[in-house]
Amino acid sequence: MNWRDYIITDEKILRGKPIIKGTRLSVEFILGLLSEGWTEEEILENYPQLSREALRAVFQYLKEYASDEILLPL
């Protein structure tokens, strides 16, 4: 899977934050739902414009950026 097929940035939408293509749902928003305990099923049920592939793309996107050794102080 290529996350670039599902995640885009557009300066005109949410000031250029990464979003799921065809929506105004940011990667940050999706991660927030997951961190609050939402399941994949709950997200898909509440946001029917999303696909399972789009949710997986969020993780691919994060994996790629995490592998670029972006370290944040703890």
C-alpha positions as CSV (number, residue, x, y, z in Angstrom):
1,M,0.0,0.0,0.0
2,N,1.2,3.5,-0.8
3,W,-0.1,6.0,1.8
4,R,0.3,8.7,-0.8
5,D,-2.8,7.3,-2.6
6,Y,-4.9,8.2,0.5
7,I,-3.2,11.1,2.3
8,I,-2.6,14.5,0.8
9,T,-1.8,18.0,1.9
10,D,-3.5,21.1,0.5
11,E,-2.9,24.6,1.8
12,K,-6.5,25.4,1.2
13,I,-7.7,22.6,3.5
14,L,-6.9,22.8,7.2
15,R,-3.9,25.0,6.5
16,G,-2.0,22.2,4.8
17,K,-2.3,19.5,7.5
18,P,-2.2,16.0,6.1
19,I,-5.7,14.8,5.5
20,I,-7.5,11.7,4.1
21,K,-8.0,12.4,0.4
22,G,-11.6,13.5,-0.4
23,T,-12.3,14.5,3.2
24,R,-11.5,17.3,5.7
25,L,-10.4,14.6,8.2
26,S,-6.8,15.1,9.3
27,V,-4.4,12.4,10.1
28,E,-4.1,14.1,13.5
29,F,-7.9,13.8,14.0
30,I,-7.9,10.1,13.2
31,L,-5.0,9.5,15.6
32,G,-6.8,11.5,18.3
33,L,-9.8,9.2,17.9
34,L,-7.6,6.1,18.2
35,S,-5.8,7.5,21.2
36,E,-9.2,8.1,22.9
37,G,-10.0,4.4,22.4
38,W,-12.1,4.4,19.3
39,T,-12.0,1.2,17.4
40,E,-11.5,0.9,13.6
41,E,-15.2,-0.2,13.4
42,E,-16.4,2.9,15.4
43,I,-14.4,5.2,13.1
44,L,-15.7,3.6,9.9
45,E,-19.3,3.6,11.3
46,N,-19.2,7.3,12.3
47,Y,-17.2,8.5,9.2
48,P,-18.6,6.4,6.3
49,Q,-16.6,8.4,3.8
50,L,-13.4,6.6,5.1
51,S,-12.3,3.2,4.0
52,R,-10.3,0.6,5.8
53,E,-7.5,1.3,3.4
54,A,-7.5,5.0,4.3
55,L,-7.2,4.1,7.9
56,R,-4.3,1.7,7.2
57,A,-2.7,4.5,5.2
58,V,-2.6,6.6,8.3
59,F,-0.4,4.0,9.9
60,Q,1.8,3.6,6.8
61,Y,2.3,7.4,6.9
62,L,3.3,7.3,10.5
63,K,5.6,4.4,10.0
64,E,7.4,6.2,7.2
65,Y,7.9,9.3,9.3
66,A,8.9,7.4,12.4
67,S,11.5,5.5,10.4
68,D,13.0,8.8,9.3
69,E,14.3,8.9,12.9
70,I,12.4,11.9,14.0
71,L,13.1,11.9,17.7
72,L,11.1,13.9,20.2
73,P,12.4,14.5,23.7
74,L,10.5,12.6,26.4
